[in-house]
Amino acid sequence: MDVEHSSTALDLLDYTSGVSFHDQAYLPESEDFQSGLYVGESLQPQEQESLSLGRLSDKSSASEASLGEDRPADGDSQKDKSSLKSMDSSQDLKQSEDSEEEEEERDEEEHDDAAVDAELTVAVDAGASVDVTLADDSSEPEDGEGEELPDHSDDKEQTILLDTACKMVRWLSAKLGPTVTSRFIARNLLRLLTSCYVGPARQQFVPSNDENSPLSTGNIYQKRPVLGDQVSKPVLACLVHVAYLYGEPVLTYQYLPYISYLVAPSGGSGGGRLNSRKEAGLLAAVMLTQKIVVCLSDTTLMDILPKISQEVLLPVLGFLTSPAVGFPSGAQARVVLCVKTISLIALICLRIGQEMVQQHLSDTVRNFFGAFSLLQELQDQGLTAESLSSCEVPVMEVPLSDGKLLALDPAMLMELQKVFNPEMAYITYIPFSCLLGDVIRTVVPNHSLVEKLASIYLENMNPKSLQVVSLEQTPSAVGSDQDTRGTESFSSHQEDSHSGTFGSVLVGNRIQVPVDTQREGLGLLCLSAGTDGFIPSSSSEENALKHDLPRSTHMLCGNWLAYWQYEIGVSQHDPRFHFHQIKLQSFSGHSGAIKCVAPLSSEDFFLSGSKDKTVRLWPLYNYGDGTSEVPPRFTYAEHKKSVFYVSQLEASQHVVSCDGTVHIWDQFTGKLLRTFDELDSKVPITAVTTMPPPYHSISVASADSVLRFIDHRKPGLQHEFRLASGVSAGLIRCLAVSPNGRSVMAGFSSGFIVLLDTRTGLIMRGWPAHEGDILQIKATEGNVLISSSSDHSLTVWKELEQKPLHHYKSASEPIHAFDLYGNEVVTGTVANKIGVYSMLESSALPISTTKLSSENFRGTLTSLAVLPTKCHLLLGSDNGVVRLLA
């Protein structure tokens, strides 16, 4: 694909291609979309992401994604206390994506060009509003021609869409929490990063007017970008934002294993031609590694440097320098990969200094420059791409000086000759000579050959103005006094105060150099000021050598880190609820026993009702190391008696709570909207439930077996139905509504269940379901309902079928609290036992049973709720504390 088609290659990509948010194993704004809650006076002032009660607006305070005053946490000291060891993320990731990768490889071989223009690109500029301008020379407005608005309407629409998509990703990343973000958002972004480099068009250098060659300007650390870099920039920014939120573990435990997976050699013989997605994956891996290196602290970088060298740099160089591996896009893709790889190596060298380079990166640098010797040896044998092109044998074996036989393909040899030419020797060796000094003689055995190639390039480029200095006459003395004295050809000796540049003054990991200074002691060339383009600009954030991640209140450490490490290794196709008894958070504030807990639909907050006559609103964002106690965001204190029911009326976003009197109040302001008292003091309200959206009704059952429907928007009652006559049925203990709102189930103290059709008001069915009191009842999709009783049984029913679908029996104590997770029932008993039952299996025994330890849960279990998206459990106790466990 030609360069002139770059505008087409950079078009906005299709959201529906290459990404699935339901089956993937695999990511300071002023907006705050925390389920309509924002900061107010009654809340803790020290938390920037704190919420207040008030209707959400576009002028909300800083969101949970803000990275301000953060509570320091020592993640390393808490790792040993984690209650679960982390899994090998790279292995789990490979297993979870193997089938998808194979599928993609088959598809892209057939539909390579079509797939390139149909991938999703998400854009964001971390820490600021996005200003994405795609490289399209034909559509760029001229300076001062702002009146041509209709011609650029498409570009503006794309920019707005990209900006909106980026803000959505950032908002969701903070809202969903670390585990869901890593499993669904970050992993999809990682896959999209590869898609940004698929195809020859994405691997073309961005056109520039002030240069003759794509490689002749810029610095070794930040070379000229390709079109794929512009497409991938927003994806990379979103990935970095996830790391800003949750800390370095995202970089080291998720991103780095994925990079190792991308660059791992294929399972075949190692020869042949790569497919286009593998080729793009190598480019994406190098770019992401560069972002990781910039964001890592010095300590962490040194800890994982051997892993980066062995699992990233050496495999990439293996593909890059191999004469047995061909690239689908030919020499252009190999050139781009070469430039980006050597830039990454230079960045690491700048970060760690000369001594560490010699200790940790010797093999990497040696392997790269060794490719020049290989080509020179083949050339000495008379084997060039031109001489082999007439050979009828497609692949021939050539003996090398070390005694090995090399399988040689003329087409691949031509690629190598186009990459490892004198120009590449010049733009790579001179900066490393400046950076490493005399160390380069030790690290690069063939340094004389590379110097010769670089000299040849300079003589061809400008033979009159360049002076070749013999290495034997002028030994390299980078860092010596000769560097500061040998600057006679320059009139300016200004010092550059920027850190992270190439030069001779080494201060720790910082290198300082004079600006526009020429060193005789480079030992190779005496360059003019105009050709010295190897000093990276520190003024640009993109060229920064180090960008520390800010300390976030949501940073992973302790139990949160252990649980997160486990979750990112779990297959996303596993539908079961796994309970590991990892304590993640504690919520203390109630002075009486917890009677009920109810997560909001967004799972970022939950409500709790207690015997202390209050309802409290709590945040569910990760905080601390698992031992932290989180205060409530709001307390509703208008009840006169113990609160036994609380829930959210989703259609109107109001809270419904009951202590014998139903209170309907605004969850944003805490304002009481309406109360509904029992009609007769002798007939109290015994059960309440809310209707699903779009209904605004509330079902209220009283001791006289009458079910009433009320609507807070209208006075009086909507409907009234008598579910049983006489006293034989007993009291209505609990209510449940089907997900579609068409039926209401009432459980009686006698063990009866009555099914009411809300459309007609007729009783569809009533039957003796249990021998004891109905303790709890819930309804799920498919006209299925689940009931538990004091007779120790848990039963699954079909609405209009006589026999139960499943019947479970608890051995020691009744199941007084349970919740649903897909096709499983998560139960709790007063003995503090958590059981998981499958509705797909006929076994009467639970899949798993866990006894809560006193370290993780104190008191007696009184209430239970499942967070289905996050796979967490909320457990209320009789001591007034709610705990979040996983």
Buried (B, 14 or more C-beta within 10 A) or exposed (E): BEBEBBBEBBBBBBBEBBBEEEEBBBBEBEBBBBBBBBBBEEBEEEBBBBBBBBEBEEEBBBBBBBBEEBBEBEBEEBBEEBBBEBBEBBEBBBEBBEEBBEEBBEBBEEEBEEBBBBBBBBBBBBBEEBEBEBBBEEBEEEEEEEEEEEEBEEBEEBBEBBBEBBBBBBBBBBBBBBBBBBBBBBBBBBBBBBBBBBBBBBBBBBBEEEBEEBBBBBBBBBBBBBBBBBBBBBBBBBBBBBBBBBBBBBBBBBBBBBBBBBBBEBEEEEBEBBBBBBBBBBBBBBBBBBBBBBBBEEEBBBEBBEBBBBBBBBBBBBBBBBBBBBBBBBBBBBBBBBBBBBBBBBBBBBBBBBEBBBEBBBBBBBBBBBBBBBBBBBEEEEBBBEBBEEEEEEEBEBEEEEEEEBBBBBBBBBBBBBBBBBBBBBBBBBBBBBBBBBBBBEBBEBBEBBBBBBBBBBEEBEEEEBEBBEBEEBEBBBBBEBBBEBBEEBEEEEEBEBBBBBBBBBEEBBBBBBBBBBBBBBBBBBBBEEBBBBBBBBEEEEBBBBBEBBBBBBBBBBBBBBBBBBBBBBEBEEEBBEBEBBBBBBBBBBEBBBBBBBBBEBBBBBBBBBBBBBBBBBBBBBBBBBEBEBBBBBBBEBBEEBBBBBBBBBBBBBBBBBBBBBBBBBBBBBEEBBEBEBBEEEEBBBBBBBBBEEBBBBBBBBBBBBBBBBBBEEEEEEEBBEBBEEEEBBBBBBBBBBEEBBBBBBBBBBBBBBBBBBEEEEBBBBEEBBEBBBBBBBBBEEBBBBBBBBBBBBBBBEBEEEEBBBEBEBEEEBBBBBBBBBBBBBBBBBEBBBBBBBBEEEEEEBBBBBEBEEEBBBBBBBBBBBBBBBBBBBBBBBBBBBBBBB
